[in-house]
Amino acid sequence: MKKILLVFILLLFPITGTVAESAPIDMARIEIVDRLEDFRVRIVQRGGDYQIRIVDRYPLSRGEWQIVDRMADYRIKIVDRLEDFTVEIVNY
């Protein structure tokens, strides 16, 4: 259910921008969790701290995340407030 919601949210975001040079999570496999997270992340439509591209394959370029169910590099919790950083999802 979370993956479906995330994909739906990602489709609503505009296609713009470049990827930040120093994202805390860069070229990583990401698992979305409800607890025991490494980072708390808020997804924004514009003006995020970092711009991230979601990919289906193993992440090979700067700013790419692959969403996985296991064997993740990092575990994140998507929040509405009190985040560690914000991300803007881009496609290019």
ABEGO torsion letter per residue (X at the ends): XAAAAAAAAAAABBBBEBBBAABABBGBBBBBBABGBABBBBBBABGBABBBBBBABBBABBGBBBBBABGBABBBBBBABGBABBBBBBBX
